[in-house]
């Protein structure tokens, strides 16, 4: 079973947030937020239907980090590189390189740690 990396991501108990202004626009390749979900560390900063605790994966071989499924290449990860997965589809995983860019990797090139 994959191990969830909760770290210091979860908000403190008793913390409240108010929706008082439009959320700032984030660079989709630098901040792990989409219209449907966001990294749990962004709770209270962005409003989305789902917040996700990342699951640690690693690359099995050299893997391209893509801007979108079958999209432009943002970076190349070496074999064994750690990748924090927030969403899994039949062909791709979406997540972030720790302290790095956000994007998609072909699902057959990663495995849970």
N, C-alpha and C positions, 0 to 999 in steps of 0.2 A: 504494500500500500504506500503511495507517495506520501512524503512528509510535508506538512504545511509549515511554512516559515512565518509565524505570527510576529516574531520580533517585537518591536515597539509600535506596531502598526495600529493596534486597536485603540479607539478613543477611551479616555478615562471614564469610569462609571460616574454617572451624574452630570456628564457634560451635555449641554444643550446648545443647539444651533438654531439660528433664525434665518429665514429666507427674507432678506431685506433689500437685496439689490441683484441685478443680473450678474451671473457668474462671469469671471474673466475668461477670455478665449485662451486655450492652452495649445501649445505646439503638439500635434498628435504624434510626433516622432520623439518627443522628449518627456511627455507626461502621460502615464498610463490611464487615460480616460477616453471613453467612447460615449456615444449617445445612450447606450444600453447598460454599460457597466464601467466601474473604475476600481483601481487599487484601493484597498481598505484604508490606507494611510491618507487618502484624499477625502474621507468622510468628514463632513463639516466644511469642506472647501469647495466641493462641486456637488451638484444635485443630479443623481442618476437613479434609475430603479434598483440597481444591484451594486453592492460593494463586495469585492472578492479578495480573499486572502490568497496570496500567490503560492503555487506549488513549485518546488525546486525541480528543475529538469537539467539535463546536460546534453550537449550535442554529441552525436555518435560519430560524426565525420565533419569536415569543413562544411559550414552551412551559411547560406545567404539569409540575412535579415532583410525582409521586404517591407515596403511601405504599405502594401495591400496584398491580398492573395494574388499571386502571379503578377505582382507589381514591380516597381523600380527597386533596385538593390540599394539599401541604406548602408550596410556594412557586411563584413564576412566574419563569422565566428569560427575559431579553430576547433578541432575535435576536442571534446572534453570541456568546452566552455560552459559555464553555468548560465541558465536562462530561467527567469521566473515567469511561469505560465499562469495567465489569468483566464484564458478561454481556449477550449479545444473543439475543433470541428473535424469533419471526416478527413480533410486534407491538410489543414494547417493548425498551428497553435499561435496564439496571440499573447504577447507579454513584453517583458523588458529584460535587457541585460542589466545586472545589478549596477546601479549608478551609471547607467548608460542609455542607449537609445531604445525606443519602443517600436515593435513591429511584429511581423509574421515570419514563421519558419515552417518549412514543410514538416508535417507531422512525422513522417518516416525517418527524419534526421535527428530526432530527440527521444529521450527516455527519462522517466522519473528517476530522481536520485533516491 
